[in-house]
Amino acid sequence: MSEQARKPSPTRASPGGRPPRHLQHLAGQGIQRDQKHGQEMYYINEALFNELAG
């Protein structure tokens, strides 16, 4: 399996726009975390990330 295939792909909000409400809701519930990288905001599912990374 390639290195790229093992990395989780975060959900990205549209550039220059607001993220969908469901992403904000999940981040507010602690299911996902939001992380700003440059001008873009990424929403990362912590449980899935930890499962794939661990």
N, CA, C and O of each residue as an XYZ file, in Angstrom:
216
protein
N       0.850     -1.173      0.000
C       0.000      0.000      0.000
C       0.894      1.233      0.000
O       1.844      1.304      0.779
N       0.611      2.181     -0.843
C       1.445      3.374     -0.947
C       1.262      4.279      0.258
O       0.255      4.199      0.961
N       2.236      5.135      0.491
C       2.179      6.085      1.605
C       0.976      7.007      1.475
O       0.332      7.327      2.474
N       0.667      7.436      0.265
C      -0.469      8.339      0.049
C      -1.788      7.645      0.404
O      -2.696      8.292      0.925
N      -1.907      6.363      0.134
C      -3.149      5.641      0.399
C      -3.393      5.477      1.892
O      -4.545      5.350      2.305
N      -2.355      5.475      2.709
C      -2.517      5.292      4.147
C      -2.871      6.566      4.885
O      -3.371      6.501      6.007
N      -2.629      7.711      4.296
C      -2.909      8.969      4.973
C      -4.379      9.319      4.851
O      -4.945      9.233      3.761
N      -5.020      9.719      5.968
C      -6.414     10.133      5.862
C      -6.511     11.462      5.130
O      -5.671     12.344      5.310
N      -7.512     11.596      4.328
C      -7.697     12.866      3.624
C      -8.700     13.709      4.394
O      -9.862     13.322      4.518
N      -8.272     14.854      4.912
C      -9.184     15.693      5.684
C     -10.231     16.322      4.782
O     -10.038     16.474      3.575
N     -11.332     16.678      5.397
C     -12.383     17.385      4.681
C     -12.011     18.852      4.651
O     -11.638     19.420      5.678
N     -12.107     19.469      3.493
C     -11.670     20.846      3.336
C     -12.860     21.728      3.019
O     -13.697     21.383      2.185
N     -12.932     22.859      3.682
C     -13.960     23.851      3.383
C     -13.615     24.534      2.072
O     -12.444     24.613      1.701
N     -14.606     25.019      1.380
C     -14.359     25.667      0.096
C     -13.524     26.929      0.293
O     -13.776     27.693      1.225
N     -12.528     27.161     -0.576
C     -11.658     28.327     -0.415
C     -12.450     29.621     -0.524
O     -13.280     29.786     -1.417
N     -12.181     30.520      0.387
C     -12.838     31.819      0.362
C     -14.272     31.803      0.849
O     -14.896     32.857      0.970
N     -14.799     30.637      1.126
C     -16.188     30.539      1.568
C     -16.268     30.026      2.986
O     -15.262     29.698      3.615
N     -17.480     29.968      3.465
C     -17.694     29.426      4.804
C     -17.815     27.923      4.723
O     -18.321     27.396      3.732
N     -17.359     27.220      5.748
C     -17.505     25.765      5.734
C     -18.977     25.401      5.899
O     -19.746     26.160      6.488
N     -19.362     24.254      5.385
C     -20.745     23.816      5.578
C     -21.076     23.711      7.062
O     -20.211     23.423      7.889
N     -22.324     23.947      7.377
C     -22.744     23.944      8.780
C     -22.502     22.602      9.459
O     -22.200     22.560     10.651
N     -22.631     21.500      8.714
C     -22.440     20.204      9.359
C     -20.989     20.028      9.818
O     -20.751     19.367     10.829
N     -20.019     20.600      9.105
C     -18.624     20.513      9.548
C     -18.410     21.339     10.806
O     -17.713     20.904     11.723
N     -18.997     22.515     10.859
C     -18.896     23.344     12.059
C     -19.559     22.652     13.247
O     -19.053     22.713     14.367
N     -20.681     22.000     13.003
C     -21.397     21.296     14.072
C     -20.556     20.142     14.617
O     -20.447     19.970     15.831
N     -19.965     19.354     13.723
C     -19.127     18.231     14.159
C     -17.907     18.717     14.930
O     -17.502     18.087     15.907
N     -17.321     19.821     14.506
C     -16.178     20.388     15.233
C     -16.618     20.869     16.614
O     -15.891     20.704     17.593
N     -17.795     21.458     16.688
C     -18.320     21.927     17.972
C     -18.620     20.786     18.935
O     -18.526     20.955     20.150
N     -18.980     19.624     18.396
C     -19.270     18.452     19.219
C     -18.010     17.705     19.634
O     -18.073     16.793     20.458
N     -16.867     18.082     19.072
C     -15.609     17.415     19.396
C     -15.344     16.176     18.562
O     -14.395     15.441     18.833
N     -16.169     15.933     17.551
C     -15.980     14.769     16.690
C     -14.852     15.026     15.699
O     -14.058     14.133     15.402
N     -14.791     16.237     15.197
C     -13.717     16.637     14.302
C     -13.037     17.855     14.893
O     -13.609     18.570     15.715
N     -11.812     18.076     14.465
C     -11.151     19.316     14.881
C     -10.885     20.150     13.639
O     -10.606     19.627     12.561
N     -10.976     21.435     13.816
C     -10.690     22.314     12.692
C      -9.259     22.809     12.809
O      -8.779     23.117     13.900
N      -8.594     22.880     11.684
C      -7.196     23.294     11.655
C      -6.989     24.181     10.446
O      -7.243     23.782      9.310
N      -6.524     25.386     10.706
C      -6.275     26.311      9.618
C      -4.863     26.104      9.096
O      -3.908     26.013      9.867
N      -4.746     26.031      7.781
C      -3.446     25.875      7.127
C      -3.418     26.867      5.978
O      -4.051     26.654      4.944
N      -2.677     27.953      6.166
C      -2.691     29.024      5.168
C      -4.044     29.696      5.184
O      -4.517     30.124      6.237
N      -4.664     29.792      4.039
C      -5.987     30.407      3.965
C      -7.099     29.368      4.026
O      -8.276     29.727      4.001
N      -6.755     28.111      4.104
C      -7.758     27.060      4.057
C      -7.963     26.444      5.433
O      -7.035     26.355      6.237
N      -9.196     26.021      5.687
C      -9.561     25.382      6.944
C      -9.824     23.904      6.659
O     -10.594     23.562      5.762
N      -9.177     23.038      7.432
C      -9.358     21.604      7.285
C     -10.098     21.088      8.504
O      -9.895     21.584      9.612
N     -10.951     20.100      8.309
C     -11.679     19.454      9.389
C     -11.223     18.000      9.431
O     -11.397     17.259      8.463
N     -10.639     17.597     10.555
C     -10.008     16.293     10.670
C     -10.774     15.447     11.683
O     -11.001     15.870     12.817
N     -11.163     14.264     11.266
C     -11.846     13.320     12.132
C     -10.776     12.664     13.009
O      -9.998     11.838     12.533
N     -10.744     13.033     14.278
C      -9.695     12.568     15.186
C      -9.718     11.051     15.378
O      -8.662     10.417     15.361
N     -10.889     10.463     15.557
C     -10.969      9.026     15.781
C     -10.441      8.254     14.574
O      -9.690      7.292     14.733
N     -10.824      8.667     13.384
C     -10.342      8.003     12.176
C      -8.846      8.218     11.998
O      -8.125      7.285     11.648
N      -8.376      9.428     12.234
C      -6.951      9.727     12.117
C      -6.136      8.856     13.064
O      -5.123      8.283     12.665
N      -6.581      8.754     14.333
C      -5.856      7.937     15.314
C      -5.891      6.462     14.950
O      -4.905      5.754     15.157
N      -7.002      5.986     14.414
C      -7.100      4.589     13.997
C      -6.135      4.281     12.856
O      -5.471      3.245     12.854
N      -6.066      5.188     11.891
C      -5.192      4.969     10.745
C      -3.724      5.170     11.104
O      -2.854      4.488     10.562
N      -3.445      6.092     12.006
C      -2.060      6.401     12.363
C      -1.503      5.414     13.398
O      -0.289      5.226     13.488
N      -2.378      4.793     14.166
C      -1.920      3.931     15.247
C      -1.885      2.532     14.849
O      -1.519      1.671     15.650
